[in-house]
Amino acid sequence: MQGNGGYAGNAPDAEGTLRTAMRAVTGQIETLQAIYSGPVVDGRQLFPGQLVGAEAGGWTNWIVSDRGPTIGSRFSENFFKYMAFTPDEPDFDWRTFDFAADPARATSRHMPDAMDPDLSAFQTRGGKMITHFGWADTALNPMMGVNYYEDVRTTMGADATNAFYRFFGVPGMFHCSGGLGTDQFDVMTPLVNWVEGGAAPDSIAAARVEQGQVTRTRPLCPYPQVARYSGSGSIDDARSFACAPPQ
């Protein structure tokens, strides 16, 4: 040790430590950008990125995990080995998936394909449909539901679509349940009332239940409407909100 508080010998390499930290932070930022942006090839979005808002709890075990591989990675690994391609490729490493070339090789997309936006035959038979997604669902990206609904509107027209199909997003809900918002609601009764009585659902009552007690109620609104606060009353009471177009 030298005078005036200086150090000699094996002094800490502050600059080296900073460079290492910056490289780590840069890598984390790039990872987050990839998660939020989703895969894009030649300017074309192949699949939507994750929405902001589900990080606290919603990502656990699906996107990040401190207990081994995530659920998402296990699904992906087995899907690409035994379902995606014909014939199967048991040695396929999902980390090497080529977004520019491999989607065209994936024959499985023809099997569970329910993406046809022309629902005119369904509508003609008097069919009614309600779909819903949790906005914080990290297992099934809610933008899949939004994009399909928008495709149907584009194909069949907004008024025609609204006459038989409603899409409801559930703020803060994780995969099917849980999350930071309401997650208890009945979709079947509004659907039955619509089919049998002609009453289209303008909203669906939803609740958050904690330890057996209802701690919050909110209206779920048909997309693209949102639940807008009236300016007075409890934010945990559905009566303080009304469905309205987004601003």
Secondary structure, DSSP 8 states (H G I E B T S, - for coil): --STT---SS---HHHHHHHHHHHHHHHHHHHHHHHH--EETTEESS----TT-HHHHSBTTTB-SSSS-HHHHHHHHHHHHTSSSS--TT--GGG--TTTHHHH-GGGGSS-------HHHHHTT--EEEEEETT-SSS-HHHHHHHHHHHHHHH-HHHHHTTEEEEEETTB-SSS-BSS--EE-SHHHHHHHHHH----S-EEEEEEETTEEEEEEEE-BTT-EEEE-SSS-TT-GGGEEEE---
